[in-house]
Amino acid sequence: MRRQNIAWSADGSVIPEAEPHTKAKHYILETYIVNLIHTLYGKGRYGVTNFTFIDGFCGGGLYKDSQEIDMWYGSPVKIIQAVREGYKKSQRNYSLNVQYIFIDNQKEHLDYLKNYAMPRAGLDELCDEKIHTFKDEFGTRTEQCEFFHGEFEKLIDFCILRAEHFRGHSFFLLDPCGWTDVSMNSIRKIHSLTKSEILYTFMIDFIARFITERDTKLQKAFHDILEADSYYDLKKITDLSSASVQCYLRNESMRLFRERGKFEKAFTFSMVPKGDTRPLYYLIHLSKSLTALQVIKDSFWQNNNLSYQYYFEIYGYTFRTTDYYEENQTFLEFDITENNYDYSIRKLHQQLVDLIYNQKEITFLNLCEKTMELNPANREQYVKLINFLRMEGDIEVIRNDKLLNGKKPDLQKNDIIKQPSTKQLRFF
Ligand SMILES: C[S@@+](CC[C@H](N)C(=O)[O-])C[C@H]1O[C@@H](n2cnc3c(N)ncnc32)[C@H](O)[C@@H]1O
């Protein structure tokens, strides 16, 4: 049940190795946070100014890295650095206020973080847990870090209070050692905050093993903590290594978090160690807004050199059995490389054409709401494709009662997309 080789000793003599999937997770985390700050704080007339970052399973903050001469920073350090980068990128002249809450149930890990990892990253002044004000060429920023030794489940109510009190936006990184460390009830508590989101490493391999081995000791946790009693139908799970079972597990996990966790938008990255066929865990992003979903997809494309696989056709609310995946081998294993851009566009094209063809007209916002979770394309690819179809005469875009012209205009949420009155839409 426990992940191996994760331990930091307070005297600095023991630290873990950064494994490739840990590094992949960190790439996504830091890209996403830079983009998040830039989007929420740095865009618009006056953006969000207050943020709470809660790293519920923070670890010691530093790893050995056999691929590099330097060491590799862990999530608490990466989060602070990414916020600062997003702040710089935004170049706004009003202040940004950030509170960080770092939790770990091993005191040695927190000691290592404060005594070694943060000082090494030049963040030692934040270890005193006070509010610090930084002034630079851009403006003013306040930052405060707090460290809590304890079980995340016991500290969740405190975290919710702190986030509520601070107002603004809250981001939870939940990176536990197993699926019994985070309850569905806590996911719902986070959802109850006005503006909140979660990046969660969900240990699907442990769940899969539990389901097939039918470990009775964990049965209660499966019902009480994960609330997964009517999910992952045991009879349907035969060969764990088959792609169809893997797709089924992922689809069920998405259904579980959307229905029981209440988060409307969910996006997953599947972390498959190279040379393996089974995902070790999913990096699940849970949010309530289309913007957050768009930003996480952008972050995925920015990291499109990751050598991790990514399964399609398993988004959405549809309930599908393993037989569905066995019969429909159209889902692909997908290496995240440049070439996959074509796959993404093809997939998007099919979905957009279906929707536009089946409705008299649809707004750009509605089109995004209906399809964003069903394909890997980001907003930029949507705009490119819609403009391409418009230039080809396959669709019309109407803004303020006028036909939209020009080669590459950006699209607005109220733009109306429809079939042209004179031409039938073609299917590719
Ligand atoms: C996978 S590691 C964290 C790695 C870190 N997030 C990173 O990316 O660098 C998980 C950490 O959670 C801590 N932990 C395990 N169970 C916990 C619990 N119930 N509550 C809080 N921390 C816990 C462990 O001590 C360990 O440091």
The ligand as a Tripos MOL2 file, in Angstrom:
@<TRIPOS>MOLECULE
LIG
   27    29     1     0     0
SMALL
NO_CHARGES

@<TRIPOS>ATOM
      1 C1          4.6390   11.0410   -2.2740 C.3       1 LIG1
      2 S1          5.2770   11.8570   -0.9150 S.3       1 LIG1
      3 C2          5.1430   13.5230   -1.3200 C.3       1 LIG1
      4 C3          5.9760   14.0190   -2.4280 C.3       1 LIG1
      5 C4          5.8180   15.4750   -2.6830 C.3       1 LIG1
      6 N1          4.4100   15.8550   -2.8650 N.3       1 LIG1
      7 C5          6.5660   15.8680   -3.9230 C.2       1 LIG1
      8 O1          5.9900   15.8410   -5.0260 O.co2     1 LIG1
      9 O2          7.7500   16.2140   -3.8070 O.co2     1 LIG1
     10 C6          4.0340   11.6520    0.2600 C.3       1 LIG1
     11 C7          4.2870   12.3310    1.5870 C.3       1 LIG1
     12 O3          3.0900   12.2650    2.3220 O.3       1 LIG1
     13 C8          3.3780   11.9790    3.6750 C.3       1 LIG1
     14 N2          2.1580   11.3340    4.2160 N.ar      1 LIG1
     15 C9          1.7620   10.0420    4.1100 C.ar      1 LIG1
     16 N3          0.5430    9.8580    4.6480 N.ar      1 LIG1
     17 C10         0.1540   11.0840    5.0990 C.ar      1 LIG1
     18 C11        -1.0260   11.5730    5.7200 C.ar      1 LIG1
     19 N4         -2.0390   10.7500    6.0010 N.pl3     1 LIG1
     20 N5         -1.1240   12.8780    6.0020 N.ar      1 LIG1
     21 C12        -0.1050   13.7270    5.7100 C.ar      1 LIG1
     22 N6          1.0500   13.3230    5.1260 N.ar      1 LIG1
     23 C13         1.1720   12.0290    4.8160 C.ar      1 LIG1
     24 C14         4.5960   11.1120    3.6330 C.3       1 LIG1
     25 O4          5.3260   11.2220    4.8510 O.3       1 LIG1
     26 C15         5.3480   11.6700    2.4300 C.3       1 LIG1
     27 O5          6.2640   12.6430    2.8390 O.3       1 LIG1
@<TRIPOS>BOND
     1     1     2 1
     2     2     3 1
     3     2    10 1
     4     3     4 1
     5     4     5 1
     6     5     6 1
     7     5     7 1
     8     7     8 2
     9     7     9 1
    10    10    11 1
    11    11    12 1
    12    11    26 1
    13    12    13 1
    14    13    14 1
    15    13    24 1
    16    14    15 ar
    17    14    23 ar
    18    15    16 ar
    19    16    17 ar
    20    17    18 ar
    21    17    23 ar
    22    18    19 1
    23    18    20 ar
    24    20    21 ar
    25    21    22 ar
    26    22    23 ar
    27    24    25 1
    28    24    26 1
    29    26    27 1
@<TRIPOS>SUBSTRUCTURE
     1 LIG1         1 GROUP 0 **** ****
